[in-house]
Amino acid sequence: MSQAMASTAGFLGSSQAVLDGSFHIGGSNRLSMANASRVTVVRPGFSVRALQQNPAETETSRRAMLGLVAAGIVSGSFVQAVLADVKSIKIGPPPPPSGGLPGTLNSDEARDLKLSLKDRFYLQPLLPSEAAARAKVSAEDIIKVKGLIEKKAWPYVQNDLRSKASYLRFDLKTVISAKPKAEKQELKALTTKLFDTITNLDYAAKKKSSSNAEKYYAETVSVLNDVLAKL
């Protein structure tokens, strides 16, 4: 009788343990009985856990996802608009070598950049009449350095002299080559004298000498007028 009462009490205690949450799913579960041996109940191990997320993080993730979707929609619309405005471009054949377009005569010729500027300076060849016209323009530009000399802008004096003198030298050679033999000697002598005075004027500008610059400028203008009269 006493054993039956003890068994009943143990069973009630174990039932109360189950109701109180002492019975867990996962791993091995044990049912304890008062004054009785332990009974182990083995169940397949699994557990169910609820993940708790921060509301702020959830809202941020949601906004980020909406932003990506909106960006994708805008990008797709932009690409469609760009593709709708695409126009075909007609590409012609390449120009032939050695001057296929105006102003590109012999532009494909290699130049030795190790040489001095005077030796590698390049100009388009012109007809004698066109060379004479361009020589007159260069002469007018050389005469205009008077204002730079008065301002004592010596670097600009040198730059203008060297640039225009290169054009002038090239064009005068073209003109002289087309002259009759009787006129070539006289024009060559005047040309040599002209560039001697231009060299002296350039040196005076290099030394920043106003007196020598004015002196050689006057000589340059005088000889320049003599040369132009022979063209």
Residue, then its C-alpha position, 0 to 999 in steps of 0.5 A: m500500500s505504501q509503495a503504491m502511494a509513493s509511486t502515485a506521488g512520484f508520478l504526480g511530481s513528474s507530471q508537475a515537472v512537465l507542466d512547469g517546463s522542465f520537459h525540454i525538446g532536444g537532447s536527452n530528456r529525463l523524468s525524475m521520480a521520487n524514490a525511483s530509478r531514473v528513466t531516460v527518454v531519448r528524442p531526435g535532437f532539434s530545437v526551435r528558436a525565434l530570431q529577434q531583430n531590431p526594429a531599426e535594423t529591419e527598417t534600414s534593410r527595407r529602405a535599402m532594398l527599396g532604394l536599390v529597386a528605385a535605382g534599378i528602375v531609374s537606370g533602366s529608364f535612362v538607358q532606354a532614353v539614351l538608346a532611343d537617341v542613338k544616331s549612326i555616325k558615318i565614317g569615311p575612308p582614311p585620307p591618302p598619305s602625304g596630304g590627303l586633306p588641306g593643310t596636311l601636306n607631308s604631315d606623315e613625314a617623320r621628324d627628328l626631334k633631337l635636332s634643333l628647332k631651326d633644323r627641324f622646323y617644317l612648313q608647307p611648300l607653296l608656289p612662288s607667288e604664294a610664298a612671296a605673299r606670305a613673305k610680305v605678311s611675315a615682314e609686316d609681323i617683324i616690323k610690329v615688334k617695335g611695340l614690344i621693344e618699346k615695352k621692353a618685353w624681350p622674351y616676346v621680341q625673341n619669340d616673334l622674331r624667331s617664328k616669323a624669321s623662319y617663315l620668311r627664310f623658307d618663303l624667300k628660298t622658294v621665291i629665289s629658286a624661281k627667279p632668273k639667274a641674274e636676279k638670284q645673286e642680288l636677292k641672295a645677298l640682300t637675304t643674307k644681310l637681312f638675317d644678319t641684322i635679325t640675328n643681331l636684333d635677337y641678340a640685343a633682345k637677349k641681352k635686354s639692351s634697348s639701345n642696340a635693339e633700336k639700332y638693329y631694328a632700324e637696320t632690319v626694317s631698312v634691309l627688309n624693305d629692300v628685299l620686299a622691293k625685289l620680290 
